[in-house]
């Protein structure tokens, strides 16, 4: 992706309070514990979005040989998608798959 800025940073999840470690193989863009993300980017990794709302996981969709988590921003209601990470909470992924 041409406009992708690699940011694989440690953070504390604003939804569940867990310390989230860097992913190591690509950019970490959501909490693996509760699957929430934060509406911080316009283009991946740019941190230019002024919304800063929490992205609530609302579903799952198939993407190539993996899945994307579907989100809705709790602040501006904009939809968003993130690719599932290897260490994501599979119980929550399964629950989200039942929503679709």
C-alpha positions in Angstrom: 0.0 0.0 0.0 1.6 3.2 -1.2 0.3 5.4 1.6 0.9 3.0 4.5 3.1 4.3 7.3 4.4 1.4 9.5 3.5 2.0 13.1 3.8 -1.1 15.3 3.7 0.6 18.8 2.9 -0.5 22.3 -0.3 1.1 23.7 -2.8 0.8 26.5 -6.3 -0.1 25.1 -8.8 2.7 25.9 -11.6 0.2 26.0 -10.3 -2.6 28.2 -7.2 -1.1 29.8 -4.8 -3.9 28.7 -1.2 -3.2 27.8 -0.9 -4.1 24.1 2.5 -5.1 22.8 3.8 -4.5 19.2 2.7 -7.2 16.8 6.2 -7.7 15.3 5.2 -8.7 11.7 3.1 -5.8 10.7 1.5 -2.7 12.3 -0.6 -3.3 15.3 -4.0 -1.5 14.8 -6.3 -2.9 17.4 -6.4 -4.6 20.8 -6.0 -8.4 20.6 -7.9 -8.7 23.9 -11.2 -6.9 23.2 -10.6 -6.2 19.5 -11.4 -2.5 19.9 -9.4 0.0 17.8 -9.1 3.8 17.8 -10.0 6.2 15.0 -6.6 7.8 14.6 -5.7 7.4 10.9 -6.9 8.9 7.6 -4.3 6.8 5.7 -2.9 3.8 7.5 -0.3 4.9 10.1 -0.6 8.7 9.5 -2.2 9.5 12.9 -3.9 12.5 11.2 -7.6 11.8 12.0 -9.0 14.3 14.5 -11.9 12.1 15.5 -10.0 9.9 18.0 -13.2 7.9 18.8 -13.1 4.2 19.8 -13.8 1.8 16.9 -16.2 -0.8 18.2 -16.0 -4.3 16.5 -19.3 -5.1 14.9 -18.6 -8.0 12.6 -16.2 -10.0 10.5 -15.7 -10.5 6.7 -13.6 -12.9 4.7 -10.5 -11.3 3.2 -8.1 -13.4 1.1 -6.8 -16.2 3.4 -7.8 -14.4 6.6 -10.5 -12.1 7.9 -11.1 -8.4 8.5 -12.8 -7.0 11.6 -15.6 -4.6 10.8 -15.8 -1.5 13.0 -18.1 1.4 13.6 -16.7 4.5 15.3 -18.5 5.3 18.6 -17.9 9.0 18.0 -18.5 9.8 14.3 -20.2 6.5 13.2 -17.8 6.0 10.3 -17.2 2.4 9.3 -13.7 1.0 9.3 -11.9 -2.4 8.7 -8.7 -3.9 10.1 -7.1 -7.2 9.2 -7.3 -9.8 12.0 -4.0 -10.4 13.9 -2.6 -13.8 14.8 -2.9 -13.2 18.5 -6.5 -11.9 18.4 -9.0 -13.2 20.9 -10.6 -16.1 18.9 -13.6 -16.4 21.2 -14.5 -12.8 20.3 -13.8 -13.3 16.6 -16.2 -16.3 16.6 -18.9 -14.2 18.4 -18.5 -11.5 15.8 -18.8 -14.0 13.0 -22.3 -14.9 14.3 -23.4 -11.3 13.8 -23.1 -11.4 10.0 
